[in-house]
Amino acid sequence: MQILVCGGAGYIGSHAVRELHRAGYEVLVLDNLVKGHREAIGDTPLAEVDINDKVALEQVFFKSIKSMQ
């Protein structure tokens, strides 16, 4: 199962990402990196987009759905 973590490169989100990995989930982080840090999530896939950017979000969801098929 793939889980999308919004704000996953921030302090709280990065801890959630680590725990989800430990639990065996496939994680995708969505973060604009304004306050988050790429280094906080290691090699976890990152979609660097703003949550208010509808077009970018649609692209992330489309790519995620396509990769699951």
C-alpha positions in Angstrom: 0.0 0.0 0.0 1.3 3.4 -0.9 0.8 6.3 1.5 1.0 10.0 0.7 2.4 12.2 3.5 1.8 15.9 3.0 4.4 18.0 4.7 6.5 14.8 5.1 9.9 16.6 5.0 9.1 18.7 8.1 9.9 17.7 11.7 6.7 15.8 12.5 6.1 14.5 9.0 9.6 13.1 8.7 9.1 11.1 11.9 5.7 9.8 10.5 7.5 8.8 7.3 10.1 6.8 9.3 7.5 5.0 11.2 5.5 4.2 8.1 8.6 2.7 6.5 9.2 0.6 9.6 5.6 -0.7 9.4 6.3 -1.8 5.8 4.4 0.9 3.9 5.6 2.4 0.6 5.7 6.2 1.2 5.5 9.2 -1.1 6.2 12.6 0.5 4.5 15.8 -0.8 6.3 18.9 0.4 7.2 22.3 -1.0 10.4 22.4 1.2 9.7 25.9 2.4 10.1 24.7 6.0 10.9 21.0 5.3 14.3 19.5 4.4 15.0 16.9 1.8 17.6 15.3 4.0 15.0 14.6 6.7 13.4 11.9 4.5 16.5 10.1 3.1 15.8 8.3 -0.1 12.0 8.4 0.2 10.4 9.6 -3.0 9.6 13.3 -2.9 7.1 15.3 -4.9 8.2 18.9 -4.4 5.0 20.8 -5.0 2.8 23.3 -3.2 -0.4 21.8 -1.8 -2.3 24.8 -3.3 -1.1 24.0 -6.9 -4.0 22.0 -8.3 -2.3 21.1 -11.5 0.9 19.8 -9.8 -1.2 17.8 -7.4 -3.1 16.2 -10.3 0.2 15.2 -11.9 1.4 13.6 -8.6 -1.8 11.7 -8.2 -1.8 10.6 -11.9 1.8 9.4 -11.7 1.1 7.6 -8.4 -2.0 5.8 -9.8 -0.1 4.9 -13.0 2.8 3.4 -11.1 0.5 1.2 -9.0 -1.0 -0.4 -12.2 
